[in-house]
Amino acid sequence: MQQVPAKDEAQLPIPNVEELSRNMAALVEEAGKATAAYLRPLEEQRANTGLADKAADYVKTLGQVAEYWLVDPQKAIEAQTRLGSTFLDLWSTTLKRMQGEAAAPVAAPDPKDSRFKDPEWSQNPVFDFLKQAYLITSRWAETLVQEAEGLDEHTRHKAEFYVRQLSSALSPSNFLATNPELIRATIQENGANLVRGMKMLAEDIEAGRGELKMRQSDPERFEVGVNMANTPGKVVFRNDLIELIQYAPATETVLRRPLLIVPPWINKFYVLDLNPEKSFIRWAVSQGLTVFVISWVNPDARHAEKGFGDYMREGIFAALDAVEAATGERKVTTIGYCVGGTLLAVALAHMAATGDDRVESATFLTTQVDFKHAGDLKVFVDEEQLTALEEGMQQRGYLEGSRMANAFNMLRPNDLIWPYMINNYLKGRAPMPFDLLYWNSDSTRMPAANHAFYMRNCYLENKLTKGEMVLENVRLDLKKVKIPIFNLAAKEDHIAPALSVFDGSKAFGGKVDYVMAGSGHIAGVVNPMSKPKYQFWTGGPPKGKFEDWVAKAEEHPGSWWPYWFAWVDKQNPERVPAREPGGGKLTPICDAPGEYVKAKA
């Protein structure tokens, strides 16, 4: 007699066999296109060997961990016993659930882990078993790395990072056959979702010229200069490395002292000018600041030999000259963001050593000058990896923008990689339009000389705060930088950790106002007045231990922007009539945001 399912038991729809067959044929066709796009670089002998290099480092690093456990059979047996014992507990609880009994889970996901939010992951004993088995195994693997004795700090850091990457990739939520939500969607759509996803996969491999350039936002919904980076202004200066934008005033009077913003060259400047509601630049103009911003060139082989010194002279120093020509003011206040802030700190140390006093105050946004606690990006930095990277850059003269974009995504794979892999290629859904992720995908290249200097002197050897960095025959000492410093960190920053920024603050010779914003590297900075999502903390100068500063810090709701402007205004509150771009001395070249920012990598 056929058993009748319970009324509350989830029922899957019956697929349309004819439509399913058509979609499977279309899926094979789209898969062929994706394969062809992937193989084309190999056929044209322009394949990127970066993946092979990275895979080799994975194997070598994790092999060192395995060696520790394999040379001591007793320890290996103990580790296997722990895993086996936990799995026996899992089998026991699963059998109880199969028989209708209640049983507490052996392993539960983190409450913030969105991968297992679908109710089936907990209600269905099969999927619950898969979930818990994955959690048990991945946590066991992490423990093996943590307990492996004799590993140097860098190797252990790399092993922990690589294990996280592998465990993120192997999650059952990433596969059609083991994800209940994907199974339901595929049956409901008779496989049409997979066809759409494979089509997008082929398009994204084609866009990446043989490598996957995963879309994280709808690229058709945004256009730089139209609905992004559209604060009114003019390009008033241009050379081989920069366009300098001066923004049109929005007030009758402005602070006498102009503001020069030095953004990172590993991303484009318009993260500070995403749209009118989120634009820090537009807001700063509305407060009565004469705002200038450097827009870095998207370099190619012609810029291969442009190093840190060139970026300092043709970037910051050339911009300072142009600001003076446009406003008549020799003294400026500055902002440096991320690696743009590191370059600004280097320039300030150089200026202090040579008697150049044009910068009267500096603000650093999520910037590192001390790289001892530089976070997971240090995983990619050791002599062997840098040598391989530099050899690859010598062939082109630059580092592809996709390499850094992929590295940043790997810092948060469960947020920035796998949700999009599932949504795009298995659910077949185009990603939602998101301005910040569109900007994130608008990557830039990096000249070989500049990148090599930065990675070796900062990440590998941490020379700047040691007083050992030499640039253009000038030894740099941050203790000679006596100007007021506003140093903004972000609490959850994976790129410039708040601890790293805190320790770096101690390297300067003058007064430093350390402020910690909520959220991460971007959202902590782009926290607009109109819709503030996060808070910030103030606690005086960065002295003692970071944990003690945090414990005593005062929390403030909303954006840090007004607090910063009060800091700037207090230094020099004198106002003058508003200035038009160029000031009659520099002839505007074109409208903001200029041409350099529109060049695609």
N, C-alpha and C positions, 0 to 999 in steps of 0.2 A: 504494500500500500504506500502511495506517495505521501511523503511528509509535507504538511502545510506549514509554510514559514509563519513565524509570529508576526502579528500586525505591526509591531514597532520595529521589526528588522528592516534595515535599509535595503531597498530594492534597486538594482541597476536596470536601466532601460535596455530593451533588446535592440541590438544594432541592426541597421539596414545593410544586409549583406552586399547588395548590389552597389550601394554608394560606398561602402567600406572598401570594396574591391577596386573601384575607380580611384579612390583616394590613395590606396596602397600603390597603385601604378603611378600616380602622380608623385607620390613620395619618392619612389625609386628614381624617377626622372629628375626631380629637384636634387636628390642626393648625388646624382651624377654631375650636376652643375657645380655643386659644392666641392666635390672631389676634383673636378677639373680646375676650379679656381685655386684650390690648395696646391695642386701639382704644377701649375703654370710656372711659378718661380723656379722649380727644379728643372723643368724643361728648358727654361731660358738661362739656366746656370746663374741665377741670382738669389738662391735660397739663403735665408738668414740662419746662421749657425748659432744664434744666441740661445735657442732652446736646447740644443745639444750640450752647450757649455753648462747651462743651468742644470740639466738633468745629471750631468757628470758630477756636479758639486753636490746635488741631492744624494746620489749614491755614495760618494766619498764620505760625506758628513754622517749620514745615518749608518754607514758601515763602521765608523768609529764607535758609535754607540753599541751596535751589535757585537763588536769585538769584545767590549767589556763584559757583556753577559755570556758570550760563548766560551771565553777562556776559563770561566769558573763554572763548571757544570752544576755545582750546588746552588749557586745564585740563580742560574737559569731555571733549575727545577722549582725553586721557591717562587720565582716570578710566574712560571706556568701554573703552579698550584694555586696562586692567588686568583689568576684569571679563571681557571677551571672551577674553583669553589664559587666564584661569583656567578658563573654560568649555570652551575647546578641550582643555585638559589633562583635564578631566572626561570629555569625549566620548571622548578617546583611551583612558583607563583603562576606561571602560564598554565600549567595543568589545572591548578585550582580554578583559574578564570574560565578555562574551557568547560569545567564541570559546573559553572554557575556560582562558584564561591567568590567572595570578595578577597582581594589580596593587595597589599601595599606594593608599589613598584620598587624594584631593586635599584633602579637608576632613573632619575627624573631630569628632564632638561632644565636649563636655566630659565627662569620666568621671562627673561628678555629674548629668549631664542624663538624667533618667529617661524622656524622651519617646521615645527610640529604643532602648529595651532589648529589644524584641521581636527575636528572631533574624532575622526576615525583612528587617528594615531593613538588615542587612549581607549576608545570604546571597542575597537576590534582587536581581539587577542593576537591575531597574526601580525598586524601592523604594529601593535604595542610591543610585541616580541622583537620585531626588526628594529624598532626605535631604541629599545633598551639594550639590545645586543650591540648596536652601533655605539651608544654612549659608553657602555662598559669597555668596549675594545679601545675606543679612542682615548678614554681617560687612562686606561692601562698603559697605552703606548706613551702618553705624556709622562706618566710616572717612571717608565723605563729610562727616559731621557734625564729626568730630574735626579734619579738615584744612581746614574752611571758615574762612578768615581773616576778621577784622573783626567777628565775633559777640561781643557782650558776654557775660559769664560766665553770667548768668541765662538768656539765650536759648539758649546752647549747652547748658546743663543741661537745659532743657525739651526741646530737639530730641533730645538723647541719650535722654531718658526716653520721649518719644513714639515714637521709632524702635524702642526695645525693646518698647513696647506693641504696635506694629503687627507687628513680626517675631514676637512671641509669638503673636499672633492668627492670623497667616498660616502657621504651621507646618503641614506636611502631616499631622502627627499629629492635627490637629484636625478633619480631614474624612474622611467615610466612604469616599469613593472613593480616597483616597491613604494610608489607614492599613491595613496588612495585618491587624492584629489585629481591627479593626472589620469588615473584609470577612469574615473567618472567622466572627466572632460572628454577623453578620447572616445569613450563609448557613446556619450551623448552627441558628439559631433561626427561620429563615424570616421574618425581619423582625419578630419579636415584641419584640425588644429596642428597636427604633425606636418601636413603639407605646407601650411602657412609658415610654420616654424622653420622647415627646411629651406623654404624660399628665402626667408630672412637670413638664414645661416649662409647660404650661397652669396647673397648680396653683401653680407658683412665680411666674408672672406675676400670677395672681390674688391671691396673698398679698402681692405688692409693689404692688398697686393700679395695675397698668399698667406697672410696671417689674419687671425680673427680680430676684427675691429668691432668689438661688441657695442651695440648701440645701447645707451642708458637713458636716452631721451628721444623725443621726436624731432629730428633735425630739420624738418620742413616748417616747424612752427616758429623758428627763431632766425633772425638776421641781424648781424652786427651792424650798428649804425641806424637800424630801423626801429626794432623793438628791444634792442639791447645796446648798451654803450651809446646812448643817445642824449646825454647831457650836452647842451649847446657849447661849442667852443671851436677853436681853430688850432691846426698844427702851425706853430710859429717858428720851428727850427727842425732841421733834418740833417743827419749825416749817415755814415755807413751802418751805425749800430742803433740809432734811436730816431724816433720822431718825438718832439716835445709838444704836448698839447697844453694850451692855456684856455681855461674855461671862461665863458662869458659871465660877467657879474650878475647877481640877482638882487643886490642891495645897492642903495645909493652911496653908502660908504663901506670901506673894507679895512681890515687891519693893515697897518703899514707893512708889516712883515709878511712876505709871500710864503706859501706852502709848496714845497716840492715833494712829490710822492715818487718813491723808487720801488716799483713792483718787482716781483720775481720774473726772471727771464725763462724759467721753466714752465710758466703758465702765462696767459695773457692778462693785461692789466684790468680788463673790464670786469673782473670779479668784484671790483670796487665800484662798478657802474652797471650792474646787471639790468636794472630797470628803474624807472623813477621812484618806485616805492622802496626799493632795497638799496639804492645807490648811496654809498658813503660820500662819493665825490659830489653829487648833487646836493646832499645835505650840508657838506662843508661849505660849498659855495653859498648856500642859503643863510649860513651863519655870518657871512661877511669875510670870507677868506678868498684871497686871490690864489686859485689852485692851479698848479702845474703838475702834469704827470708824464713820466717817461713811458713811451710805448716802444718796447724793444723789437728789433728786427727778428723775423723768423729765419734764422741763419741757414745757409747752405754751404757748399764746398768752398765758396769764395771767402768765407769767414773762419776757415779752419784754424788759422793761427791767432785769432783774436782771443787773448787771454784775460785774466783778471785785471791786469793793469790797463788793458785797452778798455774794458768795460768801465773801469773807474774813470779814466780820462775822457774817453769819447762818450761815456754815459753820464755819470754824475757831474764831473767837472765841466763838461760842455754844457750840460743843462744849467748849472749855476751861472755860467757866463751868459747864457741866453735869458735867464730870469732877470739878471741885472740889466741887460739891454732892454728888456720889455717893460720893466717896472722902475728902473733907476735905483733899485734897492740892492745893496751889496749883501746885506744880512738876510738870511732866510731861516725858516724852520723846516724840518724834514720829517718824512715818514718812510720807513723801510719795511717791506712786508716779506716774510719768509727769507729766501736766499737773497732777495733784494735788500733786506735788512742786514744780512751778513756782509754784503758788498758795501753797504752804507757804513757799517761799523769799521770795516777795513779802510774805507776812504777817510773816515774821521780820525783814525789812528795815524794815517799817512799825513793828513792835514795838520794834526797836532804836532807831528814830528818836523814838519816843514814850515810851521808858522802861518798856515792858512786858516783864518778865523771867520770864514763866511757863513758857517752854520752855527746858529746860536742855540738851537735845541734840537733834539732828535727823538722821534717816537719809533719804537720797534714793535711790529705786530707779529706775534708768533715766530720770533726770530731766535736762532741759536748763534752764539759766539763761542760757547763751550760745548763740545760735542761728546763729553764723557758719558752722558746719559741721553744719547741721541735717539734711542728707541730702536724699532725694528728695521729701519733703513740701514743700520749698521750691519745687518745680516749680509748685505750685498757688497760690503767693503772689506776686502783683505787684499794682500799683495797679488795673490794668484788671480782673483776675480778681476781686479783693476787692470792687471797686465793684459788679460784676455779682452777686456772691454776696450782698452786703448788700442790694441792691435786691430780690432774691428773698426774703431773710429778712424784709424789712419787710412782705411780704404775709401771711406766716404768723405772724411773731413768733419763729420759731425755725428752726434748721437741721435738716432731716430726718436721723435717725440713719443712714439708708442712704447718705447722701453721704459721711460719714466712713468708714463700713465699706467702701465701694467704693474710696475713696482708699487705705486700708490694704491692701486686697487687691491693688491695682495695684502696690504696692511689690514684690510677689513674684508676678507673674502666672503663672509656670510652676509654682508650688507651690500657689497659693491660688485660681486662677481656672480655667485650662484643664484640669487633671486632673479637676476636678469637672464641667465642661461635658461632657467625654468620658464619664466614668463615669456621670453622671446621665442625660444626654439622648441619648447615642448607644449606650452599652452598656445603658442602661435599668436600671441597678443603683442601688438606694437607698444613700446613703453610710453608712459604718460609724458606729456611735455613738461620738462622741469628745467628752468633756466640754469640752475647751478650745475646740473649734470651735463647740460649742453656745453657750458663753458669748460667743464672738466674734460670733455672729449675733444675740445678744440686745442689739441696739443701743439707744442713747439719743439723744434730741434735745439740742440746745444752744440756750440763749436767744440771741437776736440780739445783745443788748448785750454779753454775756459773750464770745461768739465773736469779735465784731468787735474788742473791746479786745485779746484774746489774740493774734489773728492780726496785727494792726497793730503792737502794741507789742513783741511777741516775734519773730515770724517776719519781718515786713517791715522793721521799724526796729531791732530788737535793742537795745532801750533799757535793759533791766535791768542788764546788766553794764557799760554805759556810764555808769550813774548818772543817766540821763535820764528814767526812768520816774517819773511822778507819779500817786499814787493818793490820792484824798480830800484833796487839797492838801498831801500829804506827799511830798517827793522821796525816792526810795528809793536806799539805798547799801548794797550787800551787804558792803562792807568793814567796816561797823559790826556785822555779825553775827559775834560772837566765840565763840559756843558751839561745842562739839565737833560735827563733821560726819562722818558715814559716808556715802560717796558710791559707790553700786554702779552700775557700767556693765555692759553685756553685749557680748561680743566681736563678735557678728554682728548687732548691733541695727541695723535699717533705719529705725527711728523716732527713736531718740535715740542716734546713733552714739557709740561709746566715745570717739573723739577729741573729740566735742562735749562729752561729760560731763567729760572730763579737763580741757579748757580752762575749762569753767565752774567747776570746783573751785577754780581760782585766784582766783575773784572774791570768795570769802569772806574775812573778816578773821581767823578763828581757825584752829585746827588741823583739817585735813581728812584723813581716812583714805580713800584712793581704792582701791577693789577692783574687779577686772574678773572677771565670771562668764563661763563658757562659754555658747555658744548665743546666742539672740536676746532680743527685748524682753520676751517672756512666759516662755519656757522657761528663760531664764537666771535669772529670779527664782523661778519655781515649780520648784525643783529639790529635791524633798523628801528628808528624811533616810532614809525607808524605802526609796526606790528612786532614789538619785541617778544621773542620767545624765551630768552634766557636772562640770567642775572650776571652780576659781577661782584668781585670781592676786593676790598682794599684793606691794607694792613700795615702801611708804612714801608720803610726801606727793607730791602731783602737781606736780613741779617739772621744768623743762626741757622737752624735746620728748617727745611721746607715744611715739614709736618707741623712744626711749632707755629710757623707763620700762618698756615692754613687754619689751625685750631683757634687762633686769636683774631683772624680776619673778620671784618664786618661785611655781611652780605647786603647787596643793594638790588632791588628788583629792576628789571628793564635793561635798557641799552647803556653801554659804557660811553657812548659817544658824547653826551653832554658833559660828563665828568672830564673827559679828555679836553674838550673845547675850553672849559673853565681853566684847565691847566695851561693851555696855550695862551688864552686871553690874559691871564694874570701876569705872564712874563712881559708882555708888551701890548697894552690895551689901546695904544694910539691908533686912531683911524684917519684915513685919507679918502678923497673921492674915489669912487669905483673905477677900475682900470679895464679898458677894452683889450682884447687879445692883440698882442704885438706892441701896444703902447705907442704906435706911430714910428717906432724904430725898427721893429721886425715886421716884415711883410708876411701876412698869413699865407701859407702854402696851400692849404685845403681845409675843409671842414673836419671837425672831430667826428669819428675817432681816428681818422687818418687812413693810410694805406697799409702800413706795416702789420697792423692787427688783423687785416683781412687775409693775409697770406696763410694758406693751409699747409700743414706738414705732410 
